């Protein structure tokens, strides 16, 4: 996967997410992978610079539905 595009892969199309900056170099990051587990969504971000290996993990709780 080419990491030079800003956005996240969703169904084959790019969507712009909230902007994340790399903690290593300050460049823009893109969503690289997503996993839903135990009522939370884990989102991995990767730096867009070729020579940087910066990564970021974000955890978001799924919204609770009332029945």
C-alpha positions as CSV (number, residue, x, y, z in Angstrom):
1,X,0.0,0.0,0.0
2,X,1.4,3.4,-1.0
3,X,1.4,5.7,2.0
4,X,1.8,9.0,0.2
5,X,-2.0,9.6,0.0
6,X,-3.8,11.4,2.9
7,X,-6.9,9.6,4.1
8,X,-8.0,6.1,5.0
9,X,-8.8,3.1,2.9
10,X,-12.5,2.3,3.1
11,X,-14.0,0.0,0.5
12,X,-11.3,0.9,-2.0
13,X,-11.8,4.7,-1.8
14,X,-9.9,7.3,0.1
15,X,-11.6,9.4,2.7
16,X,-10.0,12.2,4.6
17,X,-10.0,11.6,8.4
18,X,-9.2,14.0,11.2
19,X,-5.6,15.1,10.5
20,X,-3.0,13.2,12.5
21,X,0.6,14.3,12.6
22,X,3.5,11.8,13.0
23,X,5.0,11.8,16.5
24,X,8.4,11.1,14.9
25,X,8.7,13.8,12.1
26,X,5.5,15.9,12.1
27,X,4.3,14.8,8.7
28,X,0.7,13.9,8.0
29,X,-0.4,10.3,8.8
30,X,-2.9,8.0,7.1
31,X,-5.1,5.2,8.4
32,X,-3.3,2.0,7.7
33,X,-5.4,-0.7,9.4
34,X,-8.6,-1.0,11.5
35,X,-9.8,-3.7,13.9
36,X,-13.1,-3.9,15.9
37,X,-12.7,-5.9,19.1
38,X,-14.4,-6.0,22.5
39,X,-16.6,-3.0,21.9
40,X,-13.9,-0.8,20.6
41,X,-12.4,0.2,17.2
42,X,-8.6,0.2,17.0
43,X,-7.1,2.3,14.2
44,X,-3.5,2.2,13.2
45,X,-2.0,5.2,11.4
46,X,1.3,5.3,9.5
47,X,3.5,8.2,8.5
48,X,3.3,9.4,4.8
49,X,7.0,10.1,4.5
50,X,9.0,7.3,2.9
51,X,12.0,7.5,5.2
52,X,9.9,7.6,8.4
53,X,8.5,4.6,10.3
54,X,6.3,6.6,12.7
55,X,3.0,4.9,13.8
56,X,0.1,5.8,16.0
57,X,-2.6,3.6,17.5
58,X,-6.0,5.1,18.3
59,X,-8.8,3.4,20.3
60,X,-12.4,4.5,20.0
61,X,-15.4,3.1,21.9
62,X,-18.3,1.9,19.8
63,X,-21.5,3.7,20.5
64,X,-24.0,1.9,22.7
65,X,-27.4,1.1,21.3
66,X,-30.5,1.1,23.6
67,X,-33.2,-1.5,22.9
